[in-house]
């Protein structure tokens, strides 16, 4: 079992995991997310794989199967903020069939180590409030709210 940078050979697995993420988002916010669709096309994923500011990592199981992924973005804040570097976790997913084996925790701990290695001040991410399992997971990892985005639905 290893966590490594994603390659073009991982694109089919990434597409499958992204669909699983979409299904979770659809379950908690069907008003915003469709049940089926794609976040990225295969070509867009191929382009992302070569973007040094958007590293993608995969968790590879014992038989070489991708069991999880983590899409990240290296952000650099400038004035008026205090200049600093942030590792933003854009997407973290563990295959539904592999959940409960601490793969998500390993991916998250990898993110912390990677962020430290590249000189980041912090690690951030967005999580839907209705996704209670994800909220509990990230709180268990030691994350705390940084800001709150509010909405008022107009019908």
C-alpha positions in Angstrom: 0.0 0.0 0.0 1.4 3.3 -1.0 0.4 7.0 -1.6 2.0 8.3 -4.8 1.5 11.0 -7.4 -1.2 10.1 -9.9 -0.3 9.2 -13.5 -2.3 9.0 -16.7 -2.8 5.3 -16.1 -4.9 6.3 -13.1 -7.4 8.4 -15.0 -10.1 5.6 -15.2 -9.9 5.1 -11.4 -9.9 8.9 -10.8 -13.0 9.2 -13.0 -14.8 6.4 -11.0 -13.8 8.0 -7.6 -15.0 11.4 -8.8 -18.4 9.9 -9.7 -18.5 8.5 -6.1 -17.8 12.0 -4.7 -20.6 13.4 -7.0 -23.0 10.8 -5.6 -22.2 11.9 -2.0 -22.7 15.5 -2.9 -25.9 14.8 -4.7 -27.2 12.9 -1.7 -26.6 15.9 0.6 -27.4 18.7 -1.9 -29.6 17.5 -4.8 -30.5 21.1 -5.4 -26.9 21.8 -6.4 -25.4 18.5 -7.7 -26.7 16.2 -10.4 -26.7 12.4 -9.7 -24.5 11.7 -12.7 -21.9 13.8 -14.5 -18.2 14.6 -14.6 -16.2 17.1 -12.7 -13.3 16.8 -15.3 -13.1 15.1 -18.7 -10.3 12.6 -19.2 -8.4 15.3 -21.1 -8.8 17.8 -18.3 -7.5 15.2 -15.9 -4.5 14.6 -18.1 -3.8 18.3 -18.1 -4.1 18.5 -14.3 -1.6 15.7 -14.0 1.0 18.0 -15.5 0.2 21.0 -13.4 2.8 21.4 -10.6 0.4 23.7 -8.7 -2.4 21.1 -8.6 -0.8 17.8 -7.4 -3.0 14.7 -7.4 -2.2 11.8 -5.3 -3.6 8.2 -5.2 -3.7 5.5 -2.5 -2.7 2.3 -4.2 -3.7 -1.0 -2.5 -1.7 -4.2 -2.4 -2.8 -5.4 -5.8 -2.1 -2.1 -7.5 -5.8 -1.0 -7.4 -6.4 2.7 -6.7 -8.5 2.8 -3.5 -8.5 6.6 -2.9 -7.4 9.9 -4.3 -6.6 13.4 -3.1 -6.7 16.4 -5.5 -4.7 19.4 -4.1 -4.0 23.0 -5.0 -1.0 24.9 -3.9 -2.2 28.5 -3.2 0.0 31.5 -2.4 -1.6 34.4 -0.6 -0.4 37.9 -1.2 -1.2 41.3 0.3 -3.4 42.4 1.9 -3.1 39.0 3.5 0.2 38.0 5.2 2.0 36.2 2.4 1.9 32.5 3.0 1.5 29.2 1.1 -1.5 26.9 1.6 -2.2 23.4 0.5 -5.9 23.3 -0.4 -7.5 19.8 -0.5 -9.9 20.1 -3.4 -11.1 16.5 -3.3 -10.4 13.6 -1.1 -12.2 10.3 -1.7 -11.8 6.7 -0.6 -13.5 4.0 -2.8 -16.8 3.0 -1.1 -15.7 -0.6 -1.1 -12.5 0.3 0.8 -13.9 2.6 3.5 -13.3 1.8 7.2 -9.7 0.9 6.7 -8.1 4.3 7.6 -7.2 5.1 4.0 -8.7 8.6 4.3 -6.7 9.2 7.5 -3.5 8.1 5.6 -4.3 10.4 2.7 -4.9 13.3 5.1 -1.7 12.6 7.1 0.1 12.5 3.8 -1.3 15.9 3.0 0.0 17.3 6.3 3.5 15.9 5.6 3.5 17.1 2.0 2.4 20.6 3.0 5.2 20.8 5.6 7.7 19.5 3.0 6.8 22.3 0.5 6.7 25.0 3.1 3.0 25.5 3.6 1.5 27.5 6.6 -1.7 25.5 6.6 -3.9 22.9 5.0 -7.5 23.9 4.1 -10.5 22.4 2.4 -14.2 22.9 1.9 -16.9 20.5 3.2 -20.6 20.7 2.9 -22.3 21.2 6.3 -24.9 18.5 5.4 -22.1 16.0 4.8 -22.0 15.1 8.5 -19.7 12.1 8.0 -17.1 14.2 6.3 -17.4 16.9 8.9 -16.8 14.4 11.7 -13.8 12.9 9.8 -12.1 16.2 9.3 -12.7 17.3 12.9 -11.3 14.0 14.1 -8.2 14.8 12.0 -7.8 18.0 14.0 -9.3 20.5 11.5 -11.2 23.5 12.8 -13.5 25.9 10.9 -11.6 28.8 9.2 -14.6 30.7 7.9 -18.3 30.0 7.1 -19.9 30.5 3.7 -23.6 31.4 4.1 -26.4 31.1 1.6 -30.0 32.1 1.3 -31.9 30.0 -1.3 -34.2 32.1 -3.5 -37.0 30.1 -5.0 
